[in-house]
Each structure stands twice: as C-alpha cells, then as structure tokens.
Amino acid sequence: MKIVILGAGQVGSTVAESLVSERNDITVVDIDAQRLRMLADRLDLRTVTGHAAHPSVLREAGIEDTDLLIAVTQSDETNLVACRLASRLFNVPRRIARVRAADFLDNEAVLGREGFDVDLAICPEQVLTDYLVKLVEFPEALQVLDFAGGRVSLVAVRAFEGGPLVGHPIRDIRRHIPASDVRIVAIFRGNRAVMPEGDTVIEAGDEVFCLAASTDIRRVMRELRRLDRPVKRIMIAGGGNIGQRLARALERDYVVKVIEHNKRRCEVLAERVERALVLSGDATDEELLAEEAVADMDLFIAVTNDDENNIMSSLLAKRMGARRVVTLINRRSYVDLVQGERIDIAISPAQATIGRLLAHVRRGDVVAVHSLRRGAAEALEAVVHGDRESSGLAGRRVEEVELPHGARIGALVRGEQVLMAHHDTRIEPEDHVIVFVADKRDLARVERLFQVSPRYL
C-alpha cells in the first residue's frame, strides 16, 4: 500500500515505523528537514521537506497515486486542509486526520463530505485519556483494552508470588474459575514470548494477557493478581490538554488534584473543571507534594509534556508514599528502562493511541487494533467473510486455521454472544474474531486469513 504521512512528530514517526515494517511504501512530509533526516536514517522510507498543506509539496510526495493519506501534523488546520486537497484535487481514496479542537471534532458538517472530507478523525489526547481512565478503573492491570464494543476485554497483569495460579499449569484456570470462560492468549517472561499451552506453568513476574467477557474480567484478574483496594484519591502532574481531559473525566468519581506550573494555564484549567482542585506549582517540588499529601494518594499520574519531569515527579511521588504511579513518556527507550521498577506503568502516548489509526490501514475487514508491549505485539478484531472455499477462516474449527507461530485466536463474537475460542470452536461467516499476534512480523499472514478469494468477491 502506498501511504503518505504528513508530520514527523511522535505520532507520525511511530505510525511510519509501524507501517514500514509491514512492507508499505511510505513517504513522510514535514517542514523540519533535520527531523526527516533522522527518520530516514533509521527507516526505509522517502521524505519530503515542505508545508503539508501545499499542493506542490503533496505532488512531490506522490499524492496522485497514493492509497492512504495520514495527516498528523501539530496543526488541525493543516491536517484538515490537506485532507480536503487530497480528496478534491488528487482523489486519494482514504484520508485520516489528527484533530484536537472540539469545535472541529464535534461538528460532523466540518469533517464530512461537504466539509474537509475526513474519513477518520483521531484525537490522540482523548484516546489517551480513555486509556488512562481504564487503568484507574483496574489499578492492578498493566493494560486494559476493549473489543466488540466493550463486550470483550484484554487485560495484561503481572503474576505475583503466591497467586493462586503461579506455579500451576494454565489448564488449572478452569478449576479456579469454573463460572467464567477465559483464554490466556500470551505470556511474556522478560522480553521472551512464552506460548500458552495447557501445561505451561505461570511464574511470578510473568506478564500475562487474559481475554474474557468484560463481565468476567475482575474475577479472572483475582486469580492472577492480588486486587488492590479501590482508587479514591488521584494526583495529576500536568494541566495541559491531557491533564485537563483526565481531570474532567475523573473528578465526579474520585478526589482529584492537578498540579500545573504555568499560572495562566492554572487559571484556565480552574475555569474548566468542576470539582478537581487545581494547584499552581512544580510537580517535582518535594515540599509541595508533602503539603498536598502525596503519601495518601492511591494514584499519581504524570502527564506533562516533559519526559524528565514526568519521570522525576513519579519517582519522587513513589518514594514519598504514593501507592501507584503512572508516567507518560514520549521516548520509548525510556519506557523500557523505567517500567516495573519504581514506576508501576510507563506509557508511550504514540503507542497507546496508534490502534485506532491502524484499524483503518490493515487489510481485511478490521474493526479494532491495539498495540501491545510498546508496539512489539498486537491484538486485532476483524470480521470473517466468505465461505470455506474462499476464506481461510469461515467454516473451520480453530485447530484447522493455519496461524503463524505466536498467533492465537482468543475469542469470537457472534451477534451478542461472546465465545472463548477452543480447539473445536467453529468459525462462522460474519463472526468477529479476536487474534493476538506476539510478533508483528506475522501480521501480514494473519491479515490474509481475513481476506476472501476473488471468486467470493
């Protein structure tokens, strides 16, 4: 597929890296020549220096025979104009835009056919806020992801010493949770993927990915992880776009404090929240944290736009007694360094938000995509079409499907019914199938299973 990406920032670079590895023809456009050089040095792609909304620059990028435009610059206006030009001047079939302003997002006429002609508008800040809210609801989890409109949940937890399943084979899970059907679709031991078979023994420290009906997920987590007491008090470091959205999303159900160093931003934030307490100060100020009782906080979330401040404030909050800390870190190399030690969860914003975009890039009828383990693995939900002759899935039992090593079918959604996938489960046309792929290099083979032969088309 030929793809033009506008913007080489965190989101654009992450998207480019993800799609290049899948053998797409990628061109990245940005006004920053140095940033493009750094990207071209490590990835096999073309770069064009120039303004992303100028027709001449788009032509130089090869827009005239492009299959997909992904406009993710820092400017909503640039992204929207580029989509309009791509549609009306160059007939680009699909157009995705990063849009942050509510005035644009909440107005279908602006984004629709008569407006800027955007097929998909993505607000990374809102996607990230929703992601963080899930972690607040499930404080024991490393990741909580929804499929099938929220009917199925994929949860990653770290197994603890003394847990009911630690030291026992996976097949024992049915004895521990007889009332719930659950699939352990992957286990990561350090950086190594361990394929879960019936006789695989879960060890303390394993990162375990469980798939179950959302109504059963807490019962499943109880078997793998000692449940923390519910979150009541939350401190947020950073009152920018993400901090504001997060405070507004949480303030009705939790006691929320927000620390923001910019006084003018504090005034704006105080006007936009209802119950959250807005504090002017530095989140790395030990005296301020002590005065605001950080030791009593169930959760400390650092979401400033500075990685170092987020890391330092989180480490300080943890040392001073905050029960659990979650840290936003743009540099993925930092994420691997700090997570699991004093920082409970380190999140790469680009990786957390890329899933919605990838769902529109994958081949086949893909409904949802979630990036896992900072982009190393992926889970996707796609719809089965065709019949046994034209499809690699329809009409087959799970054990008959030729999946690459490391890929697992976890569940099927048939209408309103959620079915955990077992070896003899039969896949029917129009089923939504949820697949876990431990190695992204196998994605192309998995996608082909959801495509139908020309005979069916």
KEDRENZA-745495 format. One record per residue (C-alpha): x, y, z; residue number from 1. Coordinates in steps of 0.1 Angstrom, whole numbers, plus 5000, padded with zeros to 4 digits. Each point is the difference from the previous one (the first is absolute). Layout:
<kelos>
X | Y | Z | NUM $
...
</kelos>
This chain:
<kelos>
5000 | 5000 | 5000 | 1 $
5012 | 5035 | 4992 | 2 $
4997 | 5023 | 5030 | 3 $
5008 | 5037 | 5004 | 4 $
5005 | 5011 | 5036 | 5 $
4999 | 5037 | 5008 | 6 $
5019 | 5009 | 5031 | 7 $
5032 | 4984 | 5014 | 8 $
4993 | 5006 | 5037 | 9 $
4994 | 4973 | 5026 | 10 $
4968 | 4987 | 4985 | 11 $
5011 | 5002 | 4964 | 12 $
5034 | 4984 | 5007 | 13 $
4983 | 4971 | 5019 | 14 $
4975 | 4995 | 4973 | 15 $
5028 | 5000 | 4974 | 16 $
5020 | 4975 | 5019 | 17 $
4971 | 4977 | 5005 | 18 $
4989 | 5000 | 4963 | 19 $
5035 | 4998 | 4985 | 20 $
5006 | 4968 | 5018 | 21 $
4969 | 4986 | 4982 | 22 $
5015 | 5006 | 4965 | 23 $
4979 | 5031 | 4991 | 24 $
5014 | 5027 | 4977 | 25 $
5002 | 5030 | 5024 | 26 $
5007 | 5037 | 4994 | 27 $
5003 | 5024 | 5029 | 28 $
4995 | 5038 | 4996 | 29 $
5011 | 5026 | 5026 | 30 $
5014 | 5035 | 5001 | 31 $
5029 | 4989 | 5022 | 32 $
5028 | 4987 | 4978 | 33 $
5021 | 4988 | 5029 | 34 $
4972 | 4979 | 5015 | 35 $
4994 | 4984 | 4966 | 36 $
5037 | 4992 | 4996 | 37 $
4999 | 4982 | 5034 | 38 $
4970 | 4981 | 4989 | 39 $
5014 | 4990 | 4966 | 40 $
5033 | 4988 | 5017 | 41 $
4982 | 4973 | 5019 | 42 $
4970 | 4991 | 4978 | 43 $
4997 | 4990 | 4964 | 44 $
4977 | 5028 | 4987 | 45 $
4999 | 5032 | 4979 | 46 $
4999 | 5035 | 5015 | 47 $
4989 | 5033 | 4986 | 48 $
5008 | 5033 | 5017 | 49 $
4972 | 5026 | 4997 | 50 $
4966 | 5012 | 5013 | 51 $
4976 | 4971 | 5002 | 52 $
4970 | 5020 | 4986 | 53 $
5017 | 5014 | 4969 | 54 $
4989 | 4982 | 4968 | 55 $
5035 | 5001 | 4985 | 56 $
5015 | 4983 | 5031 | 57 $
4972 | 4973 | 4999 | 58 $
5008 | 4994 | 4963 | 59 $
5037 | 4996 | 5008 | 60 $
4990 | 4974 | 5026 | 61 $
4981 | 4980 | 4974 | 62 $
4965 | 5008 | 5011 | 63 $
4985 | 4994 | 4966 | 64 $
5003 | 4962 | 5002 | 65 $
4998 | 4996 | 5038 | 66 $
4976 | 4975 | 5016 | 67 $
4999 | 5017 | 5035 | 68 $
5008 | 5034 | 5014 | 69 $
5007 | 5003 | 5037 | 70 $
5002 | 5037 | 5011 | 71 $
5014 | 5001 | 5035 | 72 $
5018 | 5034 | 5002 | 73 $
4997 | 5021 | 5031 | 74 $
4975 | 5023 | 4982 | 75 $
4964 | 4990 | 4997 | 76 $
4995 | 5025 | 4972 | 77 $
5029 | 4986 | 4980 | 78 $
4987 | 4965 | 5004 | 79 $
4965 | 5009 | 4990 | 80 $
5011 | 5020 | 4969 | 81 $
5023 | 4972 | 4989 | 82 $
4971 | 4975 | 5002 | 83 $
4977 | 5023 | 4980 | 84 $
5027 | 5005 | 4973 | 85 $
5007 | 4962 | 4999 | 86 $
4964 | 4993 | 4994 | 87 $
4990 | 5027 | 4976 | 88 $
5032 | 5006 | 4980 | 89 $
5017 | 4966 | 5001 | 90 $
4972 | 4974 | 5006 | 91 $
5018 | 4983 | 5029 | 92 $
4977 | 4971 | 5010 | 93 $
5005 | 5003 | 5038 | 94 $
5009 | 5029 | 5022 | 95 $
5007 | 5001 | 5038 | 96 $
5006 | 5032 | 5020 | 97 $
5012 | 5007 | 5035 | 98 $
4976 | 5025 | 5014 | 99 $
5001 | 5014 | 5036 | 100 $
4976 | 5030 | 5000 | 101 $
4965 | 4992 | 5013 | 102 $
4986 | 5025 | 4975 | 103 $
5011 | 4977 | 4972 | 104 $
4995 | 4966 | 5017 | 105 $
4964 | 5007 | 5011 | 106 $
4989 | 5013 | 4966 | 107 $
4992 | 4973 | 4974 | 108 $
4994 | 5026 | 4973 | 109 $
5035 | 5013 | 5004 | 110 $
5016 | 4965 | 4997 | 111 $
4975 | 4985 | 4976 | 112 $
4998 | 4999 | 4962 | 113 $
4988 | 5036 | 4997 | 114 $
5027 | 5012 | 5023 | 115 $
5036 | 4988 | 5001 | 116 $
4992 | 4964 | 4989 | 117 $
5017 | 4981 | 5028 | 118 $
4993 | 4963 | 5002 | 119 $
5014 | 4997 | 5035 | 120 $
5008 | 5027 | 5025 | 121 $
5022 | 4990 | 5029 | 122 $
5006 | 5019 | 5032 | 123 $
5030 | 4985 | 5016 | 124 $
4995 | 5018 | 5033 | 125 $
4964 | 4986 | 5003 | 126 $
5011 | 4965 | 4991 | 127 $
5028 | 5002 | 5026 | 128 $
4976 | 5014 | 5026 | 129 $
4976 | 4970 | 4995 | 130 $
5030 | 4977 | 5003 | 131 $
5011 | 5016 | 5033 | 132 $
4964 | 4999 | 5014 | 133 $
5000 | 4962 | 4994 | 134 $
5032 | 4997 | 5020 | 135 $
4983 | 5019 | 5028 | 136 $
4971 | 4976 | 5000 | 137 $
5023 | 4970 | 5000 | 138 $
5030 | 5011 | 5021 | 139 $
5015 | 4965 | 5000 | 140 $
5003 | 4999 | 4962 | 141 $
5029 | 5010 | 4977 | 142 $
4976 | 5004 | 4971 | 143 $
4962 | 4998 | 4996 | 144 $
4987 | 4999 | 4965 | 145 $
4964 | 4995 | 4986 | 146 $
4987 | 4981 | 4970 | 147 $
4966 | 4995 | 4985 | 148 $
4986 | 5032 | 5013 | 149 $
5011 | 4993 | 5036 | 150 $
4986 | 4965 | 5002 | 151 $
5035 | 4984 | 5000 | 152 $
5030 | 5012 | 5020 | 153 $
5037 | 4992 | 4997 | 154 $
5019 | 5006 | 5032 | 155 $
5037 | 4998 | 5006 | 156 $
5010 | 4993 | 5036 | 157 $
5033 | 4991 | 5017 | 158 $
4996 | 4967 | 5019 | 159 $
5011 | 5003 | 5037 | 160 $
5018 | 4976 | 5023 | 161 $
4974 | 4979 | 5019 | 162 $
4972 | 5006 | 4975 | 163 $
4975 | 4971 | 4995 | 164 $
5013 | 4992 | 4965 | 165 $
5037 | 5007 | 5004 | 166 $
5019 | 4967 | 5000 | 167 $
4970 | 4982 | 4984 | 168 $
4993 | 4991 | 4963 | 169 $
4976 | 5021 | 4980 | 170 $
4975 | 4972 | 4998 | 171 $
4993 | 5005 | 5037 | 172 $
4983 | 5033 | 4993 | 173 $
4967 | 4983 | 4994 | 174 $
5001 | 4984 | 5034 | 175 $
5008 | 5034 | 5016 | 176 $
4973 | 5019 | 4980 | 177 $
4973 | 4974 | 4992 | 178 $
4974 | 5026 | 4993 | 179 $
5020 | 5020 | 4975 | 180 $
5014 | 4992 | 4966 | 181 $
5034 | 5016 | 4995 | 182 $
5029 | 4997 | 4975 | 183 $
5036 | 5007 | 5009 | 184 $
5012 | 5011 | 4966 | 185 $
5036 | 5009 | 5007 | 186 $
5026 | 5000 | 5028 | 187 $
5031 | 5021 | 4999 | 188 $
5029 | 4990 | 5023 | 189 $
5024 | 5029 | 4999 | 190 $
5003 | 5009 | 4963 | 191 $
4992 | 4964 | 4989 | 192 $
4966 | 4989 | 4988 | 193 $
4989 | 4967 | 5015 | 194 $
4972 | 4983 | 4980 | 195 $
4972 | 4990 | 5024 | 196 $
4991 | 4963 | 4998 | 197 $
4981 | 4980 | 5025 | 198 $
5031 | 4988 | 5018 | 199 $
5017 | 5034 | 5000 | 200 $
5008 | 5010 | 5036 | 201 $
4995 | 5037 | 5010 | 202 $
5029 | 5014 | 5019 | 203 $
5002 | 5030 | 5024 | 204 $
5008 | 5032 | 4980 | 205 $
4985 | 4987 | 4967 | 206 $
4980 | 5025 | 4980 | 207 $
4968 | 4981 | 4993 | 208 $
4975 | 5011 | 4973 | 209 $
4965 | 4988 | 5008 | 210 $
4969 | 5002 | 4977 | 211 $
4966 | 4997 | 5015 | 212 $
4965 | 5014 | 4999 | 213 $
5001 | 5034 | 5016 | 214 $
4975 | 4989 | 5027 | 215 $
5025 | 4973 | 5011 | 216 $
5033 | 5019 | 4999 | 217 $
5002 | 5009 | 5037 | 218 $
4995 | 4964 | 5010 | 219 $
5027 | 4990 | 4976 | 220 $
5025 | 5026 | 5013 | 221 $
4994 | 4989 | 5036 | 222 $
5016 | 4966 | 4991 | 223 $
5031 | 5016 | 4986 | 224 $
5005 | 5031 | 5020 | 225 $
4993 | 5011 | 5035 | 226 $
4973 | 5026 | 4996 | 227 $
5008 | 5035 | 5013 | 228 $
4976 | 5020 | 5020 | 229 $
4979 | 5022 | 4978 | 230 $
5015 | 5033 | 4989 | 231 $
4985 | 5031 | 5017 | 232 $
5026 | 5027 | 5000 | 233 $
5020 | 5010 | 4968 | 234 $
5026 | 5026 | 4994 | 235 $
5007 | 5011 | 4964 | 236 $
5033 | 5017 | 4991 | 237 $
4994 | 5023 | 4970 | 238 $
4970 | 5021 | 4991 | 239 $
5004 | 5000 | 4962 | 240 $
4975 | 4984 | 4976 | 241 $
5004 | 4965 | 5014 | 242 $
5000 | 5011 | 5036 | 243 $
4968 | 5021 | 4995 | 244 $
4982 | 4972 | 4982 | 245 $
5010 | 4975 | 5026 | 246 $
4990 | 5023 | 5029 | 247 $
4966 | 5005 | 4984 | 248 $
4995 | 4963 | 4994 | 249 $
5009 | 4990 | 5036 | 250 $
4988 | 5029 | 5022 | 251 $
4965 | 4987 | 5006 | 252 $
5010 | 4966 | 5013 | 253 $
5034 | 5008 | 5017 | 254 $
5017 | 5026 | 5021 | 255 $
5023 | 5016 | 4974 | 256 $
5028 | 5025 | 5003 | 257 $
5019 | 5015 | 4970 | 258 $
5034 | 5017 | 5003 | 259 $
5009 | 5024 | 4972 | 260 $
5031 | 5023 | 4999 | 261 $
4986 | 5026 | 4976 | 262 $
4978 | 5025 | 5020 | 263 $
4980 | 5011 | 4970 | 264 $
4993 | 4964 | 4991 | 265 $
4989 | 4994 | 5036 | 266 $
4974 | 5028 | 4997 | 267 $
4987 | 4985 | 4967 | 268 $
4999 | 4965 | 5015 | 269 $
4982 | 5012 | 5032 | 270 $
4972 | 5014 | 4978 | 271 $
4996 | 4968 | 4980 | 272 $
4998 | 4974 | 5028 | 273 $
4972 | 4997 | 5025 | 274 $
5013 | 4981 | 5031 | 275 $
5037 | 4994 | 4994 | 276 $
5024 | 5022 | 5021 | 277 $
5025 | 5019 | 4978 | 278 $
5034 | 5008 | 5016 | 279 $
5026 | 5023 | 4986 | 280 $
5035 | 4986 | 5005 | 281 $
5027 | 4976 | 4989 | 282 $
4991 | 4963 | 5002 | 283 $
5037 | 4993 | 5008 | 284 $
4998 | 5022 | 5031 | 285 $
5003 | 4977 | 5030 | 286 $
4985 | 5026 | 5024 | 287 $
4970 | 5005 | 4978 | 288 $
4994 | 4963 | 4997 | 289 $
5003 | 4996 | 5037 | 290 $
4975 | 5029 | 5007 | 291 $
4975 | 4985 | 4976 | 292 $
5003 | 4965 | 5017 | 293 $
5014 | 4981 | 4971 | 294 $
5006 | 4971 | 5025 | 295 $
4962 | 4996 | 5002 | 296 $
4995 | 4997 | 4962 | 297 $
4988 | 4968 | 4986 | 298 $
5013 | 5010 | 4965 | 299 $
5025 | 5026 | 4988 | 300 $
4998 | 5006 | 4962 | 301 $
5027 | 5022 | 4983 | 302 $
4988 | 5014 | 4966 | 303 $
5021 | 5031 | 4994 | 304 $
5017 | 5005 | 4966 | 305 $
5034 | 4994 | 5015 | 306 $
5012 | 4964 | 5004 | 307 $
5027 | 5008 | 5026 | 308 $
4975 | 5019 | 5022 | 309 $
4975 | 4972 | 4997 | 310 $
5026 | 4974 | 5010 | 311 $
5014 | 5021 | 5029 | 312 $
4966 | 5010 | 5014 | 313 $
4989 | 4964 | 4999 | 314 $
5031 | 4987 | 5017 | 315 $
4996 | 5026 | 5027 | 316 $
4963 | 4993 | 5005 | 317 $
5007 | 4963 | 5003 | 318 $
5028 | 5006 | 5025 | 319 $
4978 | 5022 | 5021 | 320 $
4973 | 4974 | 5002 | 321 $
4976 | 5002 | 4970 | 322 $
4986 | 4965 | 4996 | 323 $
5003 | 4997 | 4963 | 324 $
5015 | 5023 | 4973 | 325 $
4993 | 5002 | 4963 | 326 $
5023 | 5020 | 4977 | 327 $
4997 | 5014 | 4965 | 328 $
5033 | 4997 | 4981 | 329 $
5004 | 5009 | 4964 | 330 $
5034 | 4984 | 4995 | 331 $
4993 | 4963 | 4997 | 332 $
5036 | 4991 | 5011 | 333 $
4992 | 5017 | 5033 | 334 $
4968 | 4979 | 5004 | 335 $
5019 | 4967 | 5000 | 336 $
5026 | 5014 | 5025 | 337 $
4976 | 5012 | 5027 | 338 $
4969 | 4978 | 4999 | 339 $
4997 | 4973 | 5026 | 340 $
5025 | 5014 | 5024 | 341 $
4989 | 5030 | 5021 | 342 $
4976 | 5012 | 4972 | 343 $
4971 | 4976 | 4998 | 344 $
4988 | 5008 | 4965 | 345 $
5019 | 5020 | 4974 | 346 $
4979 | 5009 | 4969 | 347 $
5011 | 5010 | 4965 | 348 $
4973 | 5024 | 4988 | 349 $
5006 | 4992 | 4964 | 350 $
4997 | 4963 | 5005 | 351 $
4969 | 5004 | 5022 | 352 $
4982 | 5020 | 4973 | 353 $
5012 | 4983 | 4968 | 354 $
4974 | 4972 | 5001 | 355 $
4970 | 5019 | 4986 | 356 $
5021 | 5011 | 4971 | 357 $
5014 | 4965 | 4993 | 358 $
4965 | 4986 | 4998 | 359 $
4995 | 5021 | 4968 | 360 $
5033 | 4988 | 4985 | 361 $
4997 | 4963 | 5005 | 362 $
4989 | 4978 | 4971 | 363 $
4967 | 4982 | 5004 | 364 $
4969 | 5012 | 5020 | 365 $
5019 | 5011 | 5031 | 366 $
4979 | 5015 | 5027 | 367 $
5025 | 5007 | 5028 | 368 $
5038 | 4999 | 5005 | 369 $
5019 | 5003 | 5032 | 370 $
5038 | 5004 | 5003 | 371 $
5015 | 4979 | 5028 | 372 $
5033 | 5000 | 5019 | 373 $
5010 | 5034 | 4984 | 374 $
4994 | 4988 | 4965 | 375 $
5017 | 4966 | 5001 | 376 $
4967 | 4981 | 4999 | 377 $
4964 | 5007 | 4988 | 378 $
4965 | 4989 | 5006 | 379 $
4974 | 5005 | 4973 | 380 $
4963 | 4995 | 4995 | 381 $
4988 | 4992 | 4964 | 382 $
4969 | 4987 | 4983 | 383 $
4999 | 4967 | 4982 | 384 $
4985 | 5000 | 4965 | 385 $
4996 | 4974 | 4973 | 386 $
4996 | 4963 | 5004 | 387 $
5023 | 4970 | 5005 | 388 $
5012 | 5001 | 4963 | 389 $
5007 | 5037 | 4999 | 390 $
5012 | 5007 | 5035 | 391 $
5028 | 4987 | 5022 | 392 $
4977 | 5003 | 5031 | 393 $
4963 | 4995 | 4991 | 394 $
4986 | 4966 | 5007 | 395 $
5032 | 4988 | 5017 | 396 $
5006 | 4988 | 5035 | 397 $
5027 | 5021 | 5019 | 398 $
5024 | 4971 | 4999 | 399 $
4997 | 4999 | 4962 | 400 $
5010 | 5036 | 4995 | 401 $
5036 | 5004 | 4987 | 402 $
5013 | 5027 | 5024 | 403 $
5036 | 5010 | 5002 | 404 $
5019 | 4989 | 5031 | 405 $
4994 | 5026 | 5027 | 406 $
4965 | 5009 | 4988 | 407 $
4969 | 4989 | 5020 | 408 $
4963 | 5003 | 4993 | 409 $
4986 | 5011 | 5034 | 410 $
4963 | 5005 | 4996 | 411 $
4971 | 5003 | 4975 | 412 $
4971 | 5024 | 5002 | 413 $
4969 | 4987 | 4983 | 414 $
4972 | 5026 | 5002 | 415 $
4997 | 5007 | 5037 | 416 $
5016 | 4967 | 5010 | 417 $
5037 | 4999 | 5012 | 418 $
5017 | 4966 | 4994 | 419 $
5035 | 4993 | 5013 | 420 $
5019 | 4981 | 4973 | 421 $
5008 | 4964 | 5007 | 422 $
5016 | 4975 | 4976 | 423 $
4966 | 4987 | 4988 | 424 $
4982 | 5033 | 4998 | 425 $
4986 | 5005 | 4964 | 426 $
5004 | 5034 | 4984 | 427 $
4970 | 5012 | 4980 | 428 $
4996 | 5028 | 4974 | 429 $
4995 | 5035 | 5016 | 430 $
5016 | 4989 | 5033 | 431 $
5023 | 5026 | 5015 | 432 $
5032 | 4982 | 5008 | 433 $
5025 | 5014 | 5025 | 434 $
5036 | 4990 | 4993 | 435 $
5031 | 5005 | 5020 | 436 $
5033 | 5003 | 4980 | 437 $
5032 | 4998 | 5021 | 438 $
5023 | 5010 | 4972 | 439 $
4989 | 5029 | 4977 | 440 $
5019 | 4984 | 4971 | 441 $
4973 | 4974 | 4998 | 442 $
4972 | 5026 | 4995 | 443 $
4999 | 4997 | 4962 | 444 $
4993 | 4963 | 5002 | 445 $
4972 | 5005 | 5026 | 446 $
4984 | 5028 | 4979 | 447 $
5000 | 4977 | 4969 | 448 $
4978 | 4975 | 5020 | 449 $
4972 | 5027 | 5001 | 450 $
5002 | 5007 | 4963 | 451 $
4977 | 4981 | 4976 | 452 $
5009 | 4986 | 4967 | 453 $
4990 | 5018 | 4967 | 454 $
4973 | 4973 | 4995 | 455 $
4981 | 5012 | 5030 | 456 $
5005 | 5037 | 4992 | 457 $
</kelos>
